[in-house]
Amino acid sequence: MRRLKMSIGPVELTAQLFDTPTADAIYNSLPIESEAHTWGEEVYFSTPLRVIREPGARDVVEKGDLAFWVEGNSIAIGFGRTPVSVGDEIRLAAKTNIWGRALEPVSVLEAVQEGDPVSLERLD
């Protein structure tokens, strides 16, 4: 099982990577450094990666899903409502590739501020 550590401002999360082309691209590009952005109850950050949208990409995600926003070359983590959510759903801005899952509760991302430093590194 491939895992990585994400440090986003004051938050640290461990992620399990799925067996997908996007997960492979992310894992093979580690370490990654970036800067956090927020959009409602979503944290996202740019990466140097370029990937294509995978079959099964979706815009409504579950808490803990790790998504890759293809058009923005960014990793997105929704933990609640965004400006485009309907009801209590977690709806991202576009269909995204789901490449992994956070192993801790993502509600801790409420502490992240715009511009916080981001780093991703391998754990395995």
VEXKEFI-930985 format. One record per atom (N, C-alpha, C): residue number from 1; atom name; x, y, z. Coordinates in Angstrom, 2 decimals. Example, Ala and Ser with C-alpha at 12.3 -4.5 7.8 and 13.67 -1.06 7.14 Angstrom:
// residues 2
REC, 1, N, 13.19, -5.69, 7.80
REC, 1, CA, 12.30, -4.50, 7.80
REC, 1, C, 13.20, -3.30, 7.80
REC, 2, N, 12.85, -2.25, 7.08
REC, 2, CA, 13.67, -1.06, 7.14
REC, 2, C, 12.90, 0.03, 7.87
***
This chain:
// residues 124
REC, 1, N, 0.84, -1.18, 0.00
REC, 1, CA, 0.00, 0.00, 0.00
REC, 1, C, 0.88, 1.24, 0.00
REC, 2, N, 0.70, 2.09, -1.00
REC, 2, CA, 1.46, 3.35, -1.06
REC, 2, C, 0.76, 4.40, -0.20
REC, 3, N, 1.59, 5.13, 0.54
REC, 3, CA, 1.06, 6.19, 1.40
REC, 3, C, 1.93, 7.43, 1.25
REC, 4, N, 1.31, 8.57, 1.57
REC, 4, CA, 2.07, 9.81, 1.61
REC, 4, C, 1.60, 10.65, 2.78
REC, 5, N, 2.44, 11.60, 3.17
REC, 5, CA, 2.11, 12.54, 4.24
REC, 5, C, 1.89, 13.90, 3.60
REC, 6, N, 0.77, 14.53, 3.96
REC, 6, CA, 0.47, 15.89, 3.52
REC, 6, C, 0.53, 16.82, 4.72
REC, 7, N, 1.36, 17.85, 4.62
REC, 7, CA, 1.39, 18.91, 5.62
REC, 7, C, 0.80, 20.14, 4.95
REC, 8, N, -0.31, 20.62, 5.51
REC, 8, CA, -1.02, 21.77, 4.95
REC, 8, C, -1.21, 22.76, 6.08
REC, 9, N, -0.35, 23.79, 6.12
REC, 9, CA, -0.40, 24.72, 7.25
REC, 9, C, -0.22, 23.94, 8.54
REC, 10, N, -1.15, 24.10, 9.51
REC, 10, CA, -1.02, 23.42, 10.80
REC, 10, C, -1.48, 21.97, 10.80
REC, 11, N, -1.92, 21.46, 9.65
REC, 11, CA, -2.56, 20.14, 9.58
REC, 11, C, -1.62, 19.12, 8.93
REC, 12, N, -1.60, 17.91, 9.49
REC, 12, CA, -0.91, 16.80, 8.85
REC, 12, C, -1.91, 15.67, 8.63
REC, 13, N, -1.92, 15.14, 7.41
REC, 13, CA, -2.79, 14.03, 7.05
REC, 13, C, -1.95, 12.95, 6.39
REC, 14, N, -2.33, 11.71, 6.62
REC, 14, CA, -1.75, 10.58, 5.93
REC, 14, C, -2.75, 10.14, 4.87
REC, 15, N, -2.25, 9.80, 3.69
REC, 15, CA, -3.13, 9.40, 2.60
REC, 15, C, -2.73, 8.04, 2.07
REC, 16, N, -3.74, 7.24, 1.77
REC, 16, CA, -3.54, 5.98, 1.06
REC, 16, C, -3.83, 6.25, -0.41
REC, 17, N, -2.93, 5.82, -1.28
REC, 17, CA, -3.11, 6.04, -2.71
REC, 17, C, -3.77, 4.84, -3.36
REC, 18, N, -4.68, 5.13, -4.29
REC, 18, CA, -5.34, 4.08, -5.06
REC, 18, C, -4.45, 3.65, -6.22
REC, 19, N, -4.87, 2.65, -6.93
REC, 19, CA, -4.15, 2.15, -8.10
REC, 19, C, -4.74, 2.81, -9.35
REC, 20, N, -4.36, 4.08, -9.56
REC, 20, CA, -4.87, 4.85, -10.71
REC, 20, C, -3.70, 5.57, -11.38
REC, 21, N, -3.86, 5.97, -12.63
REC, 21, CA, -2.80, 6.75, -13.30
REC, 21, C, -2.49, 8.06, -12.58
REC, 22, N, -3.52, 8.71, -12.04
REC, 22, CA, -3.28, 9.97, -11.32
REC, 22, C, -2.48, 9.72, -10.05
REC, 23, N, -2.83, 8.69, -9.30
REC, 23, CA, -2.07, 8.35, -8.08
REC, 23, C, -0.62, 8.04, -8.44
REC, 24, N, -0.41, 7.31, -9.53
REC, 24, CA, 0.95, 7.00, -9.98
REC, 24, C, 1.72, 8.28, -10.27
REC, 25, N, 1.09, 9.22, -11.00
REC, 25, CA, 1.76, 10.48, -11.36
REC, 25, C, 2.11, 11.28, -10.12
REC, 26, N, 1.20, 11.33, -9.16
REC, 26, CA, 1.48, 12.08, -7.92
REC, 26, C, 2.61, 11.42, -7.16
REC, 27, N, 2.52, 10.12, -6.94
REC, 27, CA, 3.53, 9.40, -6.17
REC, 27, C, 4.92, 9.53, -6.81
REC, 28, N, 4.98, 9.44, -8.13
REC, 28, CA, 6.26, 9.53, -8.82
REC, 28, C, 6.82, 10.95, -8.86
REC, 29, N, 6.01, 11.94, -8.52
REC, 29, CA, 6.46, 13.34, -8.51
REC, 29, C, 6.83, 13.85, -7.13
REC, 30, N, 6.66, 13.02, -6.11
REC, 30, CA, 6.96, 13.47, -4.74
REC, 30, C, 8.45, 13.66, -4.54
REC, 31, N, 8.84, 14.64, -3.74
REC, 31, CA, 8.00, 15.53, -2.94
REC, 31, C, 7.42, 16.68, -3.78
REC, 32, N, 6.30, 17.22, -3.30
REC, 32, CA, 5.65, 18.36, -3.93
REC, 32, C, 5.50, 19.45, -2.89
REC, 33, N, 5.83, 20.67, -3.27
REC, 33, CA, 5.64, 21.86, -2.41
REC, 33, C, 4.65, 22.78, -3.11
REC, 34, N, 3.78, 23.43, -2.32
REC, 34, CA, 2.80, 24.32, -2.91
REC, 34, C, 2.29, 25.30, -1.86
REC, 35, N, 1.17, 25.94, -2.19
REC, 35, CA, 0.54, 26.92, -1.31
REC, 35, C, -0.96, 26.65, -1.30
REC, 36, N, -1.55, 26.64, -0.10
REC, 36, CA, -2.96, 26.31, 0.04
REC, 36, C, -3.88, 27.44, -0.40
REC, 37, N, -5.00, 27.01, -0.99
REC, 37, CA, -6.10, 27.91, -1.32
REC, 37, C, -7.36, 27.28, -0.75
REC, 38, N, -8.35, 28.11, -0.44
REC, 38, CA, -9.60, 27.60, 0.09
REC, 38, C, -10.76, 28.10, -0.77
REC, 39, N, -11.80, 27.26, -0.83
REC, 39, CA, -13.02, 27.58, -1.57
REC, 39, C, -14.16, 26.93, -0.82
REC, 40, N, -14.84, 27.71, -0.01
REC, 40, CA, -15.83, 27.12, 0.90
REC, 40, C, -15.11, 26.15, 1.82
REC, 41, N, -15.65, 24.96, 1.97
REC, 41, CA, -15.01, 23.94, 2.80
REC, 41, C, -14.24, 22.97, 1.91
REC, 42, N, -13.33, 23.53, 1.15
REC, 42, CA, -12.41, 22.79, 0.29
REC, 42, C, -11.04, 23.44, 0.39
REC, 43, N, -10.01, 22.62, 0.45
REC, 43, CA, -8.63, 23.08, 0.35
REC, 43, C, -8.07, 22.52, -0.95
REC, 44, N, -7.41, 23.37, -1.71
REC, 44, CA, -6.78, 22.89, -2.94
REC, 44, C, -5.44, 23.58, -3.11
REC, 45, N, -4.57, 22.95, -3.90
REC, 45, CA, -3.24, 23.52, -4.14
REC, 45, C, -2.71, 23.01, -5.47
REC, 46, N, -1.97, 23.88, -6.14
REC, 46, CA, -1.46, 23.54, -7.46
REC, 46, C, -0.29, 22.56, -7.36
REC, 47, N, -0.10, 21.83, -8.47
REC, 47, CA, 0.99, 20.88, -8.59
REC, 47, C, 1.65, 21.09, -9.95
REC, 48, N, 2.84, 20.54, -10.16
REC, 48, CA, 3.47, 20.63, -11.47
REC, 48, C, 2.95, 19.57, -12.44
REC, 49, N, 1.94, 18.80, -12.04
REC, 49, CA, 1.48, 17.66, -12.82
REC, 49, C, 0.47, 18.05, -13.88
REC, 50, N, 0.48, 17.28, -14.96
REC, 50, CA, -0.53, 17.36, -16.00
REC, 50, C, -1.05, 15.94, -16.22
REC, 51, N, -2.33, 15.73, -15.95
REC, 51, CA, -2.93, 14.41, -16.15
REC, 51, C, -4.23, 14.60, -16.93
REC, 52, N, -4.75, 13.50, -17.46
REC, 52, CA, -6.02, 13.55, -18.17
REC, 52, C, -7.14, 13.08, -17.25
REC, 53, N, -8.35, 13.51, -17.56
REC, 53, CA, -9.50, 13.07, -16.77
REC, 53, C, -9.69, 11.57, -16.99
REC, 54, N, -9.84, 10.86, -15.88
REC, 54, CA, -10.01, 9.41, -15.91
REC, 54, C, -11.49, 9.03, -15.97
REC, 55, N, -11.79, 7.85, -16.51
REC, 55, CA, -13.17, 7.36, -16.42
REC, 55, C, -13.56, 7.30, -14.94
REC, 56, N, -14.76, 7.68, -14.65
REC, 56, CA, -15.21, 7.67, -13.26
REC, 56, C, -14.95, 8.96, -12.52
REC, 57, N, -14.36, 9.96, -13.19
REC, 57, CA, -14.15, 11.26, -12.55
REC, 57, C, -15.51, 11.81, -12.11
REC, 58, N, -15.51, 12.50, -10.97
REC, 58, CA, -16.78, 13.04, -10.47
REC, 58, C, -16.57, 14.35, -9.73
REC, 59, N, -17.66, 15.11, -9.63
REC, 59, CA, -17.58, 16.38, -8.92
REC, 59, C, -18.16, 16.31, -7.51
REC, 60, N, -19.03, 15.36, -7.24
REC, 60, CA, -19.54, 15.16, -5.88
REC, 60, C, -18.69, 14.08, -5.23
REC, 61, N, -18.05, 14.42, -4.11
REC, 61, CA, -17.11, 13.51, -3.45
REC, 61, C, -17.55, 13.26, -2.02
REC, 62, N, -16.90, 12.29, -1.40
REC, 62, CA, -17.13, 11.96, 0.00
REC, 62, C, -16.01, 12.57, 0.85
REC, 63, N, -16.33, 12.83, 2.12
REC, 63, CA, -15.28, 13.29, 3.05
REC, 63, C, -14.15, 12.28, 3.04
REC, 64, N, -12.94, 12.78, 2.89
REC, 64, CA, -11.78, 11.90, 2.88
REC, 64, C, -11.26, 11.59, 1.50
REC, 65, N, -12.09, 11.78, 0.45
REC, 65, CA, -11.62, 11.57, -0.92
REC, 65, C, -10.55, 12.60, -1.27
REC, 66, N, -9.52, 12.15, -1.95
REC, 66, CA, -8.48, 13.04, -2.46
REC, 66, C, -8.68, 13.12, -3.97
REC, 67, N, -8.85, 14.33, -4.46
REC, 67, CA, -9.23, 14.55, -5.84
REC, 67, C, -8.14, 15.32, -6.58
REC, 68, N, -8.09, 15.12, -7.89
REC, 68, CA, -7.20, 15.91, -8.74
REC, 68, C, -8.05, 16.66, -9.76
REC, 69, N, -7.98, 17.99, -9.68
REC, 69, CA, -8.71, 18.87, -10.59
REC, 69, C, -7.86, 19.04, -11.84
REC, 70, N, -8.24, 18.37, -12.91
REC, 70, CA, -7.45, 18.29, -14.14
REC, 70, C, -7.21, 19.68, -14.75
REC, 71, N, -8.28, 20.47, -14.88
REC, 71, CA, -8.15, 21.79, -15.51
REC, 71, C, -7.25, 22.74, -14.71
REC, 72, N, -7.21, 22.58, -13.41
REC, 72, CA, -6.41, 23.45, -12.57
REC, 72, C, -5.07, 22.87, -12.15
REC, 73, N, -4.78, 21.63, -12.61
REC, 73, CA, -3.54, 20.95, -12.22
REC, 73, C, -3.34, 20.97, -10.70
REC, 74, N, -4.43, 20.74, -10.00
REC, 74, CA, -4.42, 20.91, -8.54
REC, 74, C, -5.01, 19.70, -7.83
REC, 75, N, -4.52, 19.49, -6.62
REC, 75, CA, -5.10, 18.52, -5.70
REC, 75, C, -6.16, 19.26, -4.89
REC, 76, N, -7.33, 18.64, -4.75
REC, 76, CA, -8.44, 19.23, -4.02
REC, 76, C, -8.94, 18.25, -2.96
REC, 77, N, -9.24, 18.80, -1.78
REC, 77, CA, -9.77, 17.99, -0.69
REC, 77, C, -11.00, 18.70, -0.15
REC, 78, N, -12.16, 18.16, -0.46
REC, 78, CA, -13.39, 18.73, 0.06
REC, 78, C, -13.72, 18.13, 1.42
REC, 79, N, -14.12, 18.98, 2.36
REC, 79, CA, -14.48, 18.46, 3.69
REC, 79, C, -15.84, 18.97, 4.14
REC, 80, N, -16.56, 19.62, 3.23
REC, 80, CA, -17.89, 20.15, 3.53
REC, 80, C, -18.42, 20.89, 2.32
REC, 81, N, -19.37, 21.77, 2.57
REC, 81, CA, -20.03, 22.50, 1.48
REC, 81, C, -19.08, 23.47, 0.78
REC, 82, N, -19.24, 23.57, -0.53
REC, 82, CA, -18.55, 24.57, -1.34
REC, 82, C, -19.61, 25.52, -1.91
REC, 83, N, -19.21, 26.60, -2.57
REC, 83, CA, -20.21, 27.52, -3.13
REC, 83, C, -21.16, 26.88, -4.15
REC, 84, N, -20.81, 25.73, -4.73
REC, 84, CA, -21.70, 25.07, -5.71
REC, 84, C, -22.41, 23.84, -5.14
REC, 85, N, -22.28, 23.58, -3.86
REC, 85, CA, -22.94, 22.43, -3.24
REC, 85, C, -24.45, 22.63, -3.23
REC, 86, N, -25.15, 21.51, -3.33
REC, 86, CA, -26.60, 21.48, -3.18
REC, 86, C, -26.88, 20.67, -1.92
REC, 87, N, -27.56, 21.26, -0.97
REC, 87, CA, -27.79, 20.57, 0.29
REC, 87, C, -26.48, 20.37, 1.02
REC, 88, N, -26.30, 19.17, 1.57
REC, 88, CA, -25.10, 18.88, 2.36
REC, 88, C, -23.99, 18.20, 1.56
REC, 89, N, -24.14, 18.11, 0.25
REC, 89, CA, -23.14, 17.41, -0.55
REC, 89, C, -21.82, 18.19, -0.57
REC, 90, N, -20.75, 17.46, -0.88
REC, 90, CA, -19.44, 18.07, -1.11
REC, 90, C, -19.25, 18.07, -2.62
REC, 91, N, -19.50, 19.22, -3.23
REC, 91, CA, -19.41, 19.34, -4.69
REC, 91, C, -18.21, 20.22, -5.04
REC, 92, N, -17.31, 19.67, -5.84
REC, 92, CA, -16.14, 20.41, -6.30
REC, 92, C, -16.49, 21.19, -7.57
REC, 93, N, -15.59, 22.04, -8.02
REC, 93, CA, -15.86, 22.94, -9.14
REC, 93, C, -16.01, 22.20, -10.47
REC, 94, N, -15.42, 21.03, -10.60
REC, 94, CA, -15.46, 20.28, -11.86
REC, 94, C, -15.30, 18.80, -11.53
REC, 95, N, -15.49, 17.95, -12.53
REC, 95, CA, -15.23, 16.52, -12.33
REC, 95, C, -13.75, 16.32, -12.08
REC, 96, N, -13.44, 15.49, -11.10
REC, 96, CA, -12.06, 15.29, -10.67
REC, 96, C, -11.74, 13.81, -10.63
REC, 97, N, -10.44, 13.51, -10.75
REC, 97, CA, -9.96, 12.14, -10.60
REC, 97, C, -9.79, 11.86, -9.11
REC, 98, N, -10.38, 10.80, -8.62
REC, 98, CA, -10.21, 10.41, -7.21
REC, 98, C, -9.02, 9.45, -7.17
REC, 99, N, -7.97, 9.87, -6.47
REC, 99, CA, -6.71, 9.13, -6.50
REC, 99, C, -6.27, 8.56, -5.16
REC, 100, N, -7.00, 8.91, -4.08
REC, 100, CA, -6.60, 8.41, -2.77
REC, 100, C, -7.63, 8.76, -1.72
REC, 101, N, -7.29, 8.41, -0.50
REC, 101, CA, -8.19, 8.65, 0.64
REC, 101, C, -7.36, 9.03, 1.85
REC, 102, N, -7.82, 10.08, 2.55
REC, 102, CA, -7.17, 10.48, 3.79
REC, 102, C, -7.48, 9.45, 4.87
REC, 103, N, -6.49, 9.12, 5.67
REC, 103, CA, -6.67, 8.12, 6.72
REC, 103, C, -7.10, 8.74, 8.05
REC, 104, N, -7.07, 10.07, 8.14
REC, 104, CA, -7.55, 10.78, 9.32
REC, 104, C, -8.76, 11.62, 8.90
REC, 105, N, -9.55, 12.08, 9.87
REC, 105, CA, -10.70, 12.94, 9.53
REC, 105, C, -10.24, 14.24, 8.88
REC, 106, N, -10.83, 14.56, 7.73
REC, 106, CA, -10.43, 15.78, 7.00
REC, 106, C, -11.06, 17.04, 7.56
REC, 107, N, -11.93, 16.92, 8.54
REC, 107, CA, -12.52, 18.12, 9.16
REC, 107, C, -11.45, 19.01, 9.78
REC, 108, N, -10.26, 18.47, 10.07
REC, 108, CA, -9.16, 19.29, 10.62
REC, 108, C, -8.72, 20.36, 9.62
REC, 109, N, -9.10, 20.22, 8.34
REC, 109, CA, -8.71, 21.20, 7.33
REC, 109, C, -9.38, 22.55, 7.56
REC, 110, N, -10.35, 22.63, 8.46
REC, 110, CA, -10.96, 23.92, 8.82
REC, 110, C, -9.90, 24.89, 9.31
REC, 111, N, -8.79, 24.39, 9.85
REC, 111, CA, -7.73, 25.25, 10.40
REC, 111, C, -6.82, 25.85, 9.33
REC, 112, N, -6.92, 25.38, 8.09
REC, 112, CA, -6.04, 25.84, 7.02
REC, 112, C, -6.46, 27.23, 6.55
REC, 113, N, -5.48, 28.09, 6.35
REC, 113, CA, -5.70, 29.45, 5.87
REC, 113, C, -5.14, 29.61, 4.46
REC, 114, N, -5.73, 30.51, 3.70
REC, 114, CA, -5.25, 30.85, 2.37
REC, 114, C, -3.76, 31.20, 2.46
REC, 115, N, -2.94, 30.59, 1.60
REC, 115, CA, -1.51, 30.87, 1.56
REC, 115, C, -0.65, 30.00, 2.46
REC, 116, N, -1.27, 29.13, 3.28
REC, 116, CA, -0.47, 28.24, 4.12
REC, 116, C, 0.43, 27.36, 3.26
REC, 117, N, 1.63, 27.04, 3.75
REC, 117, CA, 2.52, 26.16, 2.97
REC, 117, C, 2.00, 24.74, 2.93
REC, 118, N, 2.28, 24.07, 1.81
REC, 118, CA, 1.84, 22.68, 1.60
REC, 118, C, 3.06, 21.87, 1.20
REC, 119, N, 3.19, 20.67, 1.78
REC, 119, CA, 4.21, 19.74, 1.32
REC, 119, C, 3.65, 18.32, 1.34
REC, 120, N, 4.01, 17.56, 0.33
REC, 120, CA, 3.63, 16.15, 0.22
REC, 120, C, 4.91, 15.35, 0.09
REC, 121, N, 5.00, 14.25, 0.86
REC, 121, CA, 6.17, 13.38, 0.78
REC, 121, C, 5.77, 11.93, 0.96
REC, 122, N, 6.59, 11.06, 0.43
REC, 122, CA, 6.34, 9.60, 0.55
REC, 122, C, 6.50, 9.14, 1.97
REC, 123, N, 5.68, 8.18, 2.36
REC, 123, CA, 5.84, 7.51, 3.65
REC, 123, C, 6.39, 6.11, 3.48
REC, 124, N, 6.30, 5.54, 2.29
REC, 124, CA, 6.74, 4.17, 2.05
REC, 124, C, 8.09, 4.14, 1.37
***
